[in-house]
Amino acid sequence: MQYRNLSRTGIRVSAYALGGGVIGSGNKDEAECFQMIHQAIDSGINFLDTSDIYSGGESERIIGKALAGRRSEVILATKVGNPKSGAVNHQGVSRLWIRQAVENSLRSLQTDYIDLYQLHRPFADTDFEETLDVLTDLVKEGKVRYIGTSNHQAWQIAEAQAVSSRRLLQRFISEQSPYSILKRGIELDLPGAADKYNLGLLVYGPLAGGLLTGKYRAGHAAAEDSRAARYKGHSAGEALDPERPENKNKFELIHKLQTVADEAGISLPHMAVAFTQTHPAVTSTIIGPRTPQQLGNFLSGANLQLSADVLDAIDRIVPPGSNVDDVDRAWTPDWLSAAQRRR
């Protein structure tokens, strides 16, 4: 396993991070989740990422339980912001909610501190001063070591850094964004922002929700146990639906990528994950296996390095800085709503 510096903190994190998005939901077998988490740590992964909303809170609980006796071996990251319950103030990044949410996460994770506490997405209704002020307090109290963002755009990162400098508050040391061969939009500006502000760039979704495993074929119904089938009829599943006419171009590109992988003698999923690792701005790629077997498949390609010829072939199929399908967008900015687009 390779290790890279997380910003300029002096901390080194594994090039692969174990994501907890499906722990407790995609896989409800607690013992198997424990096995997978321990397998990841034993293989050299020292970076675990989750959120207080993943699997309705089960992800944090299971990870916390699995880390009993091994907490000091990992850098533990979680997130705050997305709705936790039906209560109107149990969401967002206000001082009120962050104070409650961090205590909830500490209890669930069975720990006294969180290494990296991240805003799950931007919240236009809350000033960065409000959020950074309470996060600074949490760092001073020792409940949080470092703070970061997720799904933020470069200009928002710049704004937050300016607030930190002006108000002498803790600054965000990382940004977590979606990145894959099919979703390259972050290449336009986030690497530049990461370089300017010494941010660790954490990327998730290297397999584009399973599209880059090669298990979906255009015009054919997805298998009943697939993610596409589970989310069929919901916006989260539209990008994965092989029967959706709008996805025809996407699946044609995936077929071309499969050919590139075949000619290079590597698997498509290994090529896809290695692609994200190739970008010099990327600190760690978050992988989301459901089972120990899937984790083993990820790990078997951990040391793969793509040749210039393979990278050039990928660029010809999906140009740098482009997103193949807008449905892949991680979140919908407030300024795209009809109310904000019309006078």
C-alpha positions as CSV (number, residue, x, y, z in Angstrom):
1,M,0.0,0.0,0.0
2,Q,1.3,3.5,-0.9
3,Y,1.0,6.4,1.5
4,R,0.6,10.1,0.8
5,N,0.7,13.3,2.8
6,L,-2.6,14.7,3.9
7,S,-2.2,18.3,3.1
8,R,0.6,19.7,5.3
9,T,-0.5,18.1,8.5
10,G,2.4,15.7,8.7
11,I,-0.1,12.8,8.6
12,R,0.3,10.1,5.9
13,V,-2.7,8.3,4.7
14,S,-3.1,5.2,2.5
15,A,-3.7,5.8,-1.2
16,Y,-6.9,3.7,-0.8
17,A,-9.4,4.7,1.9
18,L,-12.2,2.4,3.0
19,G,-15.6,4.1,2.5
20,G,-18.5,3.2,4.8
21,G,-21.3,4.2,2.4
22,V,-22.7,0.6,2.2
23,I,-21.7,-0.7,5.6
24,G,-24.9,-1.4,7.5
25,S,-27.2,-1.1,4.4
26,G,-25.6,-2.7,1.3
27,N,-24.2,-5.2,3.7
28,K,-26.2,-5.7,6.9
29,D,-24.1,-8.7,8.2
30,E,-22.2,-7.1,11.1
31,A,-19.7,-9.9,11.4
32,E,-18.8,-9.7,7.7
33,C,-18.5,-5.9,8.0
34,F,-16.1,-6.3,10.9
35,Q,-14.1,-8.8,8.9
36,M,-13.9,-6.4,5.9
37,I,-12.8,-3.5,8.1
38,H,-10.1,-5.6,9.8
39,Q,-9.0,-6.9,6.4
40,A,-8.6,-3.4,5.2
41,I,-6.5,-2.3,8.2
42,D,-4.4,-5.5,8.0
43,S,-3.7,-4.8,4.3
44,G,-2.3,-1.3,5.1
45,I,-5.4,0.9,4.7
46,N,-5.2,3.4,7.5
47,F,-7.9,5.8,6.3
48,L,-11.7,5.2,6.9
49,D,-14.4,7.5,5.7
50,T,-18.1,7.5,6.7
51,S,-20.9,9.9,7.5
52,D,-23.5,10.3,10.2
53,I,-26.3,9.5,7.6
54,Y,-24.8,6.4,6.0
55,S,-27.2,3.5,6.5
56,G,-29.3,5.6,8.8
57,G,-26.3,5.9,11.2
58,E,-25.5,2.1,11.2
59,S,-22.3,2.8,9.3
60,E,-20.8,4.8,12.1
61,R,-22.0,2.4,14.7
62,I,-20.5,-0.7,13.0
63,I,-17.2,1.0,12.2
64,G,-16.9,2.2,15.8
65,K,-17.6,-1.2,17.1
66,A,-15.1,-2.8,14.7
67,L,-12.4,-0.4,15.7
68,A,-12.4,-1.4,19.4
69,G,-8.8,-1.9,20.3
70,R,-7.6,-0.6,16.9
71,R,-8.7,3.0,17.0
72,S,-5.2,4.4,17.0
73,E,-4.3,2.5,13.9
74,V,-6.5,4.6,11.6
75,I,-7.4,8.1,10.5
76,L,-11.1,8.2,11.0
77,A,-13.2,10.6,8.9
78,T,-16.9,11.3,9.0
79,K,-19.3,14.0,7.8
80,V,-22.1,16.3,8.9
81,G,-24.8,18.3,7.2
82,N,-27.2,16.1,5.3
83,P,-30.6,15.5,7.0
84,K,-30.4,13.2,10.0
85,S,-34.0,13.0,10.9
86,G,-37.3,14.8,10.2
87,A,-36.5,17.6,12.7
88,V,-36.1,20.8,10.9
89,N,-32.8,21.7,12.6
90,H,-31.3,18.2,12.4
91,Q,-29.4,19.1,9.3
92,G,-27.1,21.7,7.8
93,V,-23.9,23.2,9.2
94,S,-25.2,25.7,11.8
95,R,-23.5,26.0,15.2
96,L,-26.7,24.5,16.7
97,W,-26.6,21.3,14.7
98,I,-22.9,20.8,14.4
99,R,-22.7,20.8,18.2
100,Q,-25.3,18.1,18.5
101,A,-24.1,16.1,15.4
102,V,-20.5,15.8,16.6
103,E,-21.6,14.4,19.9
104,N,-23.8,11.9,18.2
105,S,-21.0,10.8,15.9
106,L,-18.5,10.5,18.8
107,R,-21.0,8.2,20.6
108,S,-21.7,6.1,17.5
109,L,-18.0,5.8,16.6
110,Q,-17.1,5.0,20.3
111,T,-14.3,7.4,20.2
112,D,-13.2,10.6,22.0
113,Y,-12.1,12.4,18.8
114,I,-12.7,12.5,15.1
115,D,-9.6,12.8,12.9
116,L,-11.3,14.5,10.0
117,Y,-14.7,16.2,10.3
118,Q,-16.1,17.1,6.9
119,L,-19.1,19.2,5.7
120,H,-21.1,16.8,3.5
121,R,-22.0,19.4,0.9
122,P,-22.3,23.2,0.6
123,F,-25.1,24.9,2.5
124,A,-26.0,28.3,1.0
125,D,-28.1,29.3,4.0
126,T,-25.1,29.3,6.4
127,D,-22.2,31.7,6.3
128,F,-18.7,30.1,6.5
129,E,-18.0,32.3,9.5
130,E,-20.8,30.5,11.5
131,T,-19.5,27.0,10.5
132,L,-15.8,27.6,10.9
133,D,-16.3,29.3,14.2
134,V,-17.9,26.2,15.8
135,L,-15.5,23.9,14.0
136,T,-12.6,25.8,15.4
137,D,-14.0,25.4,18.9
138,L,-14.3,21.7,18.4
139,V,-10.6,21.5,17.3
140,K,-9.6,23.5,20.4
141,E,-11.6,21.1,22.6
142,G,-9.9,18.1,21.1
143,K,-13.1,16.5,19.8
144,V,-12.0,17.1,16.2
145,R,-8.4,17.0,14.9
146,Y,-8.9,18.4,11.3
147,I,-11.7,19.7,9.2
148,G,-12.6,19.3,5.6
149,T,-15.2,19.7,2.9
150,S,-17.0,17.4,0.5
151,N,-18.7,18.2,-2.8
152,H,-17.6,21.8,-2.7
153,Q,-16.6,23.8,-5.8
154,A,-13.3,25.6,-6.2
155,W,-14.8,29.0,-5.6
156,Q,-16.4,27.9,-2.4
157,I,-13.1,26.5,-1.2
158,A,-11.4,29.8,-1.9
159,E,-14.1,31.7,0.0
160,A,-13.7,29.4,3.0
161,Q,-9.9,29.8,3.0
162,A,-10.3,33.6,2.9
163,V,-12.7,33.5,5.9
164,S,-10.2,31.4,7.8
165,S,-7.4,33.8,7.1
166,R,-9.5,36.9,7.9
167,R,-11.0,35.6,11.1
168,L,-8.0,33.5,12.2
169,L,-10.1,30.4,12.3
170,Q,-9.2,26.7,11.6
171,R,-8.9,26.1,7.8
172,F,-10.2,23.2,5.8
173,I,-7.4,20.8,4.9
174,S,-9.2,18.5,2.5
175,E,-11.9,18.3,-0.1
176,Q,-13.8,15.1,-1.1
177,S,-15.3,15.0,-4.6
178,P,-16.5,12.4,-7.1
179,Y,-14.0,11.4,-9.7
180,S,-13.8,8.7,-12.3
181,I,-13.0,8.2,-15.9
182,L,-16.7,9.0,-16.7
183,K,-16.8,12.0,-14.3
184,R,-13.7,14.2,-14.9
185,G,-15.3,17.6,-14.3
186,I,-13.2,18.3,-11.1
187,E,-10.1,18.4,-13.3
188,L,-11.1,21.8,-14.5
189,D,-10.4,23.6,-11.2
190,L,-10.2,21.5,-8.0
191,P,-6.6,20.4,-8.5
192,G,-5.6,24.0,-8.9
193,A,-7.5,24.9,-5.7
194,A,-5.9,22.0,-3.9
195,D,-2.5,23.0,-4.9
196,K,-3.0,26.7,-4.0
197,Y,-4.4,26.0,-0.5
198,N,-2.4,22.8,0.2
199,L,-5.5,20.6,0.3
200,G,-5.7,16.9,0.4
201,L,-8.0,15.9,-2.5
202,L,-10.0,12.8,-1.6
203,V,-12.0,11.2,-4.4
204,Y,-14.9,8.8,-4.3
205,G,-16.9,6.9,-6.9
206,P,-14.0,5.6,-9.0
207,L,-16.2,2.9,-10.5
208,A,-19.0,5.4,-11.3
209,G,-21.5,3.6,-9.2
210,G,-20.6,0.2,-10.7
211,L,-20.7,1.2,-14.4
212,L,-16.9,0.7,-14.7
213,T,-17.1,-2.9,-13.4
214,G,-18.4,-3.8,-16.9
215,K,-21.4,-5.7,-15.4
216,Y,-24.0,-3.5,-17.2
217,R,-24.8,-3.7,-20.9
218,A,-26.7,-1.2,-22.9
219,G,-30.3,-2.2,-23.6
220,H,-30.3,-5.1,-21.1
221,A,-32.1,-5.0,-17.8
222,A,-29.8,-4.8,-14.8
223,A,-29.5,-7.9,-12.5
224,E,-32.0,-7.9,-9.6
225,D,-29.2,-7.7,-7.0
226,S,-27.4,-4.8,-8.7
227,R,-27.3,-1.2,-7.6
228,A,-29.0,-0.1,-10.7
229,A,-32.0,-2.4,-10.0
230,R,-32.2,-1.3,-6.3
231,Y,-32.4,2.4,-7.3
232,K,-34.5,1.9,-10.5
233,G,-37.0,4.7,-10.7
234,H,-35.0,7.1,-8.5
235,S,-32.6,9.8,-9.7
236,A,-29.7,7.9,-8.0
237,G,-30.3,5.0,-10.4
238,E,-30.8,6.9,-13.6
239,A,-27.1,7.1,-14.4
240,L,-26.8,3.3,-14.0
241,D,-29.9,2.2,-15.9
242,P,-28.8,0.2,-19.0
243,E,-32.3,0.5,-20.4
244,R,-32.4,4.3,-20.3
245,P,-32.0,5.6,-23.8
246,E,-30.1,8.6,-22.6
247,N,-27.4,6.2,-21.4
248,K,-26.7,4.8,-24.8
249,N,-23.6,7.0,-25.4
250,K,-22.3,6.2,-22.0
251,F,-22.4,2.5,-22.5
252,E,-20.7,2.9,-25.9
253,L,-17.9,4.7,-24.2
254,I,-17.7,2.0,-21.5
255,H,-17.4,-0.6,-24.2
256,K,-14.4,1.3,-25.7
257,L,-12.8,1.6,-22.3
258,Q,-13.2,-2.1,-21.8
259,T,-11.3,-2.6,-25.1
260,V,-8.5,-0.4,-23.8
261,A,-8.3,-2.4,-20.6
262,D,-8.3,-5.7,-22.5
263,E,-5.5,-4.6,-24.8
264,A,-3.5,-3.5,-21.8
265,G,-4.1,-6.9,-20.1
266,I,-5.8,-5.5,-17.1
267,S,-9.4,-5.5,-15.8
268,L,-11.7,-2.5,-16.4
269,P,-12.3,-1.9,-12.6
270,H,-8.6,-2.0,-11.9
271,M,-7.9,0.4,-14.7
272,A,-10.7,2.7,-13.4
273,V,-9.3,2.9,-9.9
274,A,-5.7,3.3,-11.1
275,F,-6.8,6.2,-13.3
276,T,-7.9,8.2,-10.2
277,Q,-4.6,7.4,-8.5
278,T,-2.6,8.7,-11.5
279,H,-3.6,12.4,-11.0
280,P,-0.9,14.1,-8.9
281,A,-3.5,16.1,-7.0
282,V,-5.3,13.1,-5.6
283,T,-4.3,12.1,-2.1
284,S,-6.6,9.1,-1.6
285,T,-9.2,7.2,-3.5
286,I,-12.2,6.1,-1.4
287,I,-13.4,2.6,-2.3
288,G,-16.7,1.2,-1.3
289,P,-16.7,-2.6,-1.2
290,R,-19.7,-4.5,0.2
291,T,-17.9,-7.7,1.1
292,P,-14.4,-8.9,2.0
293,Q,-14.2,-10.5,-1.4
294,Q,-14.9,-7.2,-3.2
295,L,-12.3,-5.5,-1.0
296,G,-9.8,-8.2,-2.0
297,N,-10.5,-7.5,-5.7
298,F,-9.8,-3.8,-5.1
299,L,-6.6,-4.5,-3.2
300,S,-5.3,-6.8,-5.9
301,G,-4.9,-3.8,-8.2
302,A,-3.5,-1.4,-5.6
303,N,0.0,-1.2,-7.1
304,L,-1.2,-0.9,-10.7
305,Q,0.3,2.0,-12.6
306,L,-1.1,3.0,-16.0
307,S,1.2,3.6,-18.9
308,A,1.1,6.8,-20.9
309,D,-0.4,4.9,-23.8
310,V,-3.3,3.7,-21.7
311,L,-3.9,7.2,-20.3
312,D,-3.8,8.7,-23.8
313,A,-6.3,6.2,-25.0
314,I,-8.6,7.1,-22.0
315,D,-8.3,10.8,-22.8
316,R,-9.4,10.1,-26.4
317,I,-12.5,8.4,-25.2
318,V,-13.4,10.8,-22.4
319,P,-11.6,14.1,-22.7
320,P,-10.1,15.7,-19.6
321,G,-12.4,17.9,-17.6
322,S,-15.6,16.4,-19.0
323,N,-18.5,14.6,-17.5
324,V,-20.1,11.9,-19.6
325,D,-23.6,12.3,-18.1
326,D,-25.0,15.2,-16.1
327,V,-27.1,12.7,-14.1
328,D,-23.7,11.8,-12.4
329,R,-23.7,15.1,-10.6
330,A,-23.1,14.5,-6.9
331,W,-25.5,17.3,-5.8
332,T,-27.7,20.0,-7.4
333,P,-26.5,23.5,-6.5
334,D,-29.1,25.9,-5.2
335,W,-28.3,28.3,-8.0
336,L,-29.6,25.8,-10.6
337,S,-33.2,25.9,-9.1
338,A,-35.8,27.7,-11.3
339,A,-36.3,30.4,-8.7
340,Q,-32.7,31.4,-8.9
341,R,-32.4,31.2,-12.7
342,R,-35.3,33.5,-13.5
343,R,-36.0,37.1,-12.8
